[in-house]
Amino acid sequence: MLASLRAEPADVVIFGHSHLPHNEVVDGVRWFNPASAGPRRFDYPVAVGIIDRDGARHVALDTRSAAALERRMNQLSL
């Protein structure tokens, strides 16, 4: 993945499948996983990711997900 970015630079990389929220800037590139708005899996948050002019953020879709969003944020190794 990093070799591809060196060949064709990007400002944002959006990825998924893990359902884990991620919002991190590494070497000027934002790595963003919007999480999952579907049925709850394990103790993962039910949330949506939003990228707009003001930046990038996640919004929990229920009360239980607010704490899970904080606990599960940026757990992936890049």
QUIFEN-V451763 format. One record per helix or strand of 2 or more residues. SS is the DSSP state (@ for helix, = for strand). FROM is the first residue (numbers start at 1). TO is the last residue. If there is no record, write none. Layout:
ss=SS from=FROM to=TO
ss=SS from=FROM to=TO
//
This chain:
ss=@ from=2 to=7
ss== from=12 to=14
ss== from=22 to=26
ss== from=29 to=33
ss== from=46 to=52
ss== from=55 to=60
ss=@ from=63 to=72
//
